[in-house]
Amino acid sequence: MGDTHHDPTDYSRTTQPHAGIVMKDNFFWPGLILLVVAVFGMISTAVAASYRHYEWLTTTVLIAVLGGGRRMKRKMVEHRRVARIEEQWYEAHPDSGPRQRAA
């Protein structure tokens, strides 16, 4: 599909234009990295609690919560950006209305 930096939506080759958007749009990658950080924080919290290193619990919980929260914010911002680009495309191409999603 080439460079999908400016418009990651596939309008012509599929009935589901957002299929695989996480891999096509490179702006989703920081969110995926933050997901890994949040999971690492959750695992570290469980390990610190199981080994009774309670001095690390606050730090690891904070890493998990901040990583997860920032990831969700990043995901919302990126989805809004893609929706805005898609609306602009449909305004520029009125003959090809939004496709119905397959059930």
C-alpha positions in Angstrom: 0.0 0.0 0.0 3.0 2.3 0.2 3.3 5.3 2.5 0.2 5.5 4.6 1.5 8.4 6.8 -1.1 10.9 5.6 -4.1 8.7 5.0 -4.0 5.1 6.4 -7.5 4.2 5.3 -7.8 1.8 2.3 -10.8 3.0 0.3 -10.6 0.9 -2.8 -9.5 -2.6 -2.1 -11.6 -3.7 0.8 -15.0 -3.5 2.3 -13.4 -2.9 5.7 -11.2 0.1 5.2 -9.7 0.1 8.7 -8.5 -3.6 8.5 -4.9 -3.8 9.7 -4.7 0.0 10.4 -2.4 -0.6 13.4 0.2 -2.0 11.1 -0.3 0.4 8.3 -0.4 3.6 10.3 2.9 4.3 12.0 1.3 6.7 14.4 -0.2 3.7 16.2 3.2 2.3 17.2 3.8 4.6 20.2 0.6 3.3 21.6 1.7 -0.3 21.1 5.0 0.5 22.8 3.1 2.1 25.7 1.0 -1.1 25.9 4.2 -3.1 26.3 5.4 -0.7 29.1 2.0 -1.0 30.9 2.1 -4.8 30.7 5.7 -4.8 31.9 4.6 -2.6 34.8 1.8 -5.0 35.7 4.1 -8.0 35.6 6.7 -6.1 37.7 4.0 -5.3 40.3 3.1 -8.9 40.6 6.7 -10.0 40.9 7.5 -7.2 43.5 4.5 -8.2 45.6 5.3 -11.9 45.4 8.9 -11.4 46.5 7.7 -9.0 49.2 9.6 -6.0 47.9 6.9 -3.6 48.9 9.2 -0.6 48.3 8.9 -1.2 44.6 5.1 -1.6 44.5 4.3 2.2 44.2 6.8 2.6 41.4 5.6 -0.4 39.4 1.9 0.4 39.9 2.7 4.0 38.7 4.5 2.7 35.6 1.5 0.4 34.8 -1.2 3.0 35.3 0.6 5.8 33.5 1.6 3.6 30.6 -1.9 2.3 30.2 -3.5 5.7 30.6 -1.2 7.4 28.2 -1.7 4.5 25.7 -5.5 4.9 25.8 -5.1 8.7 25.3 -2.8 8.1 22.4 -5.2 5.6 20.8 -8.1 8.0 21.1 -6.2 10.8 19.5 -5.1 8.6 16.7 -8.5 7.2 16.0 -9.9 10.8 15.9 -7.2 11.8 13.5 -8.0 8.9 11.2 -11.8 9.6 11.4 -11.1 13.3 10.5 -9.0 12.3 7.5 -11.7 9.8 6.4 -14.4 12.4 6.7 -12.4 14.8 4.6 -11.9 12.1 1.9 -15.6 11.4 1.8 -16.4 15.1 1.5 -13.9 15.3 -1.4 -15.4 12.1 -3.0 -19.2 12.4 -2.6 -20.0 9.8 -5.2 -18.4 7.1 -3.0 -20.3 7.3 0.3 -19.2 5.5 3.4 -19.4 1.7 2.9 -21.5 -0.4 5.1 -19.6 -2.7 7.4 -19.9 -6.4 6.7 -21.7 -8.3 9.4 
